[in-house]
Amino acid sequence: MSYFIRKLKLDLKMAYQSFVREFVQPPNNGLRLLLTLLKNLLCQSANPVGGSVPKSAGLATLRMEEYKKTMVDEHDCLLCIKYTLRVMHAREELIEDNSGLLTVASCLLSNFSKSRVTALEILSLLLTGPSSVDKVLDAFTSMRIKHAESTRFKMLIGMMYIKGAPNVIFQVSCLRLLNSLLNLCRSANMRVFLQYEMEEAGLDCNRLQESCQGDGLEFDDLRKEIREWKSRYIDVSCLLRKIRSDMRAEGNNVAVTEFNYDQQFGSMYSKYRST
């Protein structure tokens, strides 16, 4: 099977869009089959030792080799899915497939770093408008419930702080996805809410910027995504202070209530999260 996945990966990458379109549309339904295969590969990788302890070192080595092979197949399958998204029909089909989206999102927790990056790239490619944002957020909600996260994006953002140069590419892909989610929000209110949720999950761009010390395209891309986050960041507390200052400067006698907006918004967020 590994040979056929690799061959299909090359075909989908190099072929004309007409071939990809024919592959994903009925009666071939190639994208649906790839998602089913990816789900099966995830089940295999979740239990690499077959539920029993190897009785010999040779058997343990064999099972480890099978596990590594499954990881490579998983990554190749994700690449096949990514290359089908060259055609709009595939994007529309995947964004409407809640089960397929959850399968792709589950690869964000893969033990293979390349699979995590490719899964992020797939989700970013699907973000074309507010409706697609809702679908991707639903997938993250299902992930939160499945893995008992305290908030959405918790484990994803936690992986961003793994030290090491190889993790920079993951940081870039992750921050690019988060920026895309924010930029395509239906309203400023929703953007502010998502900002707060991501920060509650542990996102700190200042911390990322401090660790972004290096040369290379991946570091340039990371700095670019950090600038994107900061340039579009909506600081509600700063805006409220400006409004109060402007009102006092104009001699407006209307009383402006002073209270902890972070605390108030935090309690509202907690109520929403518990529903």
Buried (B, 14 or more C-beta within 10 A) or exposed (E): EEEEBBEBBEBBEEBEEEEBBEBBBEEEBBBBEBBBBBBBBBEBBEEBEEEEEBEEEEBEEEBEEBBEEBBBBBBBBBBBBBBBBBBEBBBBBBBEBEEBBBBBBBBBBBEBBBBBBBBBBBBBBBBBEEEBBBBBBBBBEBBBEEEEBEBBBBBBBEBBBEEEEEBBBBBBBBBBBBBBBBEBBEEEEBBBBBBBBBBBBBBEBEEBBEBBEEEEEBBEBBBEBBEBBEEEEEEBEEEEEEEBEEBEEEEEEEEEEEEEEEEEBEEEBEEEEEE
